[in-house]
């Protein structure tokens, strides 16, 4: 893993304006094909508007990340219809509870100890925090959609539905607020091109994994889909490696053309 020191952007405008533009370009991605298009678009806009350097290997890495994400999403388990009672039962499933406890433990470790010491020098720290929180935001949103009809429908208010609804709402709100806080901190220190690609990959992976555990979507997964998801994860990993390891390398097609003319 390559670490880069926290440094301000090379934009000629005041630092406050640069940070404001970076925040406007960054939105927590959603695990869908539209998010891939937004990833590529924001990377291009950041290069044009913020004058952030991204060499040819970084661009290839960004393309690989986006292509791998598309394949992963296409072959991901399909959403399974779930009732509120089934949701309550699955929220108390030992496997999902263990996963939640592990994620919370990792978040506490990252936020309280690792981020203050290494957050400004290693982009993976902030990305990991935001991605792990994403495994709460999307399942919570799905859960709210399942509980809302029972809570706001006709008839008396169901107390159990109200408790589940408020719990999911608080989880969603807190996760989103913490995500935005660390997204802004990451964009103050790192290129939005690199952050966007790595964040999208890790966010999508954690969301699909958490949703699969909660809603039991893996039961309908075929062998071909499993192989395709494995290949997509490999493709995204290669893209992340290109972005992280070769982000400071100065490689352009113009240099190659110049060398050929010299020879």
C-alpha positions as a printed Julia matrix, in Angstrom:
263×3 Matrix{Float64}:
   0.0     0.0     0.0
   1.4     3.35   -1.01
   0.88    6.27    1.34
   0.83    9.87    0.2
   1.17   12.89    2.47
  -1.76   15.17    2.99
  -1.31   18.15    0.77
  -3.55   20.88   -0.65
  -4.71   20.72   -4.24
  -2.64   22.42   -6.95
  -5.61   24.57   -7.92
  -4.72   28.27   -8.2
  -7.9    29.37   -6.44
  -8.07   29.76   -2.64
  -8.08   26.54   -0.63
 -11.63   27.08    0.63
 -12.98   27.29   -2.92
 -11.17   24.09   -3.9
 -12.6    22.13   -0.98
 -16.08   23.44   -1.72
 -15.89   22.29   -5.33
 -14.54   18.91   -4.31
 -17.43   18.37   -1.92
 -19.91   19.32   -4.62
 -18.43   16.71   -6.94
 -18.52   13.92   -4.37
 -21.71   12.14   -3.43
 -21.91    8.77   -1.72
 -22.32    6.33   -4.59
 -25.22    3.98   -4.96
 -24.62    0.37   -5.95
 -25.99    0.57   -9.48
 -24.95    1.13  -13.09
 -25.87    4.81  -12.82
 -23.27    5.19  -10.08
 -20.59    3.91  -12.48
 -21.46    6.59  -15.04
 -21.34    9.22  -12.3
 -17.94    7.93  -11.17
 -16.39    8.37  -14.6
 -18.1    11.74  -15.1
 -16.9    13.14  -11.76
 -13.35   11.92  -12.46
 -13.34   13.81  -15.78
 -14.83   16.94  -14.21
 -12.25   16.86  -11.41
  -9.43   16.76  -13.97
 -10.89   19.69  -15.89
 -12.23   21.91  -13.12
  -9.84   21.14  -10.25
  -6.75   20.61  -12.44
  -5.91   17.38  -10.64
  -3.21   15.24  -12.25
  -4.15   11.71  -13.3
  -1.63    9.87  -15.49
  -2.46    7.27  -18.12
  -2.12    4.35  -15.68
  -4.46    6.1   -13.26
  -7.0     6.58  -16.03
  -6.74    2.91  -16.99
  -7.17    1.98  -13.33
 -10.28    4.13  -13.1
 -11.73    2.44  -16.21
 -10.98   -1.02  -14.8
 -12.64   -0.1   -11.49
 -15.78    1.08  -13.25
 -15.94   -1.93  -15.62
 -15.41   -4.37  -12.79
 -18.12   -2.66  -10.75
 -20.58   -2.96  -13.64
 -19.91   -6.7   -13.99
 -20.23   -7.16  -10.22
 -23.56   -5.35  -10.12
 -24.97   -7.19  -13.16
 -24.2   -10.6   -11.65
 -24.99   -9.69   -8.04
 -27.86  -11.57   -6.36
 -31.29  -10.24   -7.26
 -33.35   -8.56   -4.59
 -35.77  -10.92   -2.84
 -39.17   -9.73   -1.66
 -39.21   -9.6     2.13
 -41.97   -8.78    4.61
 -41.52   -6.82    7.81
 -41.76   -9.97    9.94
 -39.06  -11.66    7.86
 -36.91   -8.53    8.17
 -37.24   -8.57   11.97
 -36.25  -12.22   12.03
 -33.23  -11.64    9.79
 -32.06   -8.64   11.8
 -31.66  -10.98   14.78
 -29.92  -13.7    12.75
 -26.64  -14.69   14.51
 -24.6   -14.41   11.31
 -25.82  -10.9    10.54
 -25.46   -9.8    14.17
 -21.87  -11.08   14.18
 -21.17   -9.15   10.97
 -22.62   -5.95   12.44
 -20.55   -6.29   15.61
 -17.38   -6.84   13.59
 -18.09   -3.79   11.41
 -18.8    -1.62   14.46
 -15.57   -2.82   16.08
 -13.58   -2.02   12.94
 -15.2     1.41   12.67
 -14.38    2.27   16.28
 -10.77    1.17   15.74
 -10.45    3.13   12.5
 -12.1     6.32   13.76
 -10.53    6.54   17.22
  -7.01    5.2    16.63
  -6.03    4.63   13.02
  -7.58    7.72   11.37
  -5.92   10.3    13.66
  -2.52    8.66   13.15
  -2.59    7.57    9.5
  -5.72    9.09    7.92
  -3.91   12.04    6.34
  -1.18    9.87    4.81
  -3.13    6.79    3.68
  -6.28    7.15    1.59
  -7.49    3.63    2.42
  -8.24    4.66    6.02
 -10.94    7.2     5.11
 -12.23    5.01    2.27
 -12.58    2.03    4.61
 -14.57    4.09    7.13
 -16.99    5.4     4.51
 -17.36    2.01    2.82
 -18.06    0.15    6.05
 -20.71    2.74    6.91
 -22.21    2.15    3.48
 -22.96   -1.43    4.51
 -25.41    0.15    7.0
 -26.93    2.91    4.86
 -28.24    0.86    1.93
 -29.71   -2.07    3.94
 -31.27    0.48    6.31
 -32.9     2.24    3.35
 -34.3    -1.06    2.09
 -35.54   -1.89    5.58
 -37.32    1.46    5.91
 -39.14    0.75    2.67
 -40.34   -2.59    4.03
 -41.44   -1.25    7.43
 -43.1     1.98    6.25
 -46.28    0.37    4.78
 -47.07   -1.39    8.08
 -46.35    1.75   10.1
 -48.14    4.36    7.99
 -50.86    2.15    6.52
 -54.43    1.85    7.65
 -55.17    0.56   11.1
 -53.53    1.04   14.5
 -49.82    1.72   14.75
 -47.77   -1.41   15.3
 -45.34   -0.83   18.17
 -42.81   -3.35   16.86
 -42.88   -1.75   13.44
 -42.34    1.67   15.06
 -39.29    0.44   17.0
 -37.75   -1.15   13.9
 -38.49    1.96   11.81
 -36.89    4.34   14.33
 -33.87    2.05   14.74
 -33.29    1.89   11.0
 -33.85    5.64   10.63
 -31.31    6.48   13.35
 -28.79    4.04   11.83
 -29.25    5.58    8.39
 -28.95    9.17    9.63
 -25.86    8.6    11.77
 -24.13    6.59    9.03
 -24.74    9.26    6.4
 -23.52   12.1     8.64
 -20.31   10.25    9.55
 -19.79    9.35    5.89
 -20.0    12.97    4.76
 -17.64   14.06    7.53
 -14.9    11.64    6.47
 -15.54   12.21    2.76
 -14.8    15.9     3.27
 -11.67   15.08    5.29
 -10.47   12.73    2.55
 -11.03   15.28   -0.2
  -8.96   17.86    1.7
  -5.94   15.54    1.49
  -6.26   13.37   -1.61
  -7.16   13.64   -5.26
 -10.88   13.21   -5.85
 -10.11   11.06   -8.94
  -8.32    8.43   -6.86
 -10.7     8.68   -3.91
 -13.76    8.33   -6.11
 -12.61    5.14   -7.84
 -11.38    3.36   -4.71
 -14.43    4.48   -2.7
 -16.86    3.26   -5.34
 -15.24   -0.18   -5.48
 -15.12   -0.71   -1.71
 -18.56    0.83   -1.13
 -20.22   -1.39   -3.74
 -18.51   -4.51   -2.4
 -19.51   -3.91    1.23
 -23.09   -3.0     0.3
 -23.61   -6.13   -1.79
 -22.08   -8.3     0.94
 -24.19   -6.76    3.73
 -27.4    -6.91    1.7
 -26.7   -10.53    0.83
 -26.3   -11.44    4.5
 -29.41   -9.57    5.61
 -31.84  -10.4     2.81
 -30.44  -13.89    2.01
 -29.99  -13.03   -1.65
 -27.15  -15.53   -2.15
 -29.51  -18.52   -2.23
 -30.45  -17.82   -5.85
 -26.85  -17.23   -7.0
 -25.7   -19.47   -9.87
 -22.19  -20.79  -10.49
 -21.73  -18.56  -13.55
 -22.7   -15.51  -11.51
 -20.23  -16.49   -8.79
 -17.4   -16.8   -11.32
 -18.34  -13.48  -12.92
 -18.34  -11.75   -9.53
 -14.92  -13.23   -8.73
 -13.54  -11.97  -12.05
 -15.05   -8.53  -11.46
 -13.46   -8.31   -8.01
 -10.11   -9.23   -9.57
 -10.54   -6.56  -12.23
 -11.4    -3.92   -9.64
  -8.41   -4.94   -7.51
  -6.08   -4.45  -10.47
  -7.64   -1.04  -11.06
  -7.1    -0.03   -7.44
  -3.47   -1.19   -7.61
  -2.88    0.96  -10.7
  -4.44    3.95   -8.97
  -2.55    3.57   -5.69
   0.9     2.44   -6.82
   1.36    4.51   -9.97
  -0.49    7.68   -8.97
   2.75    9.73   -8.78
   4.33    8.29  -11.94
   4.68   10.71  -14.85
   3.62    8.69  -17.89
   1.95   10.22  -20.96
   1.54    9.36  -24.62
   3.33   12.57  -25.5
   6.54   11.34  -23.89
   6.35    8.15  -25.93
   5.88   10.1   -29.14
   8.84   12.32  -28.26
  11.08    9.32  -27.65
  10.09    7.77  -30.97
  10.93   10.97  -32.8
  14.28   11.16  -31.03
  15.15    7.57  -31.98
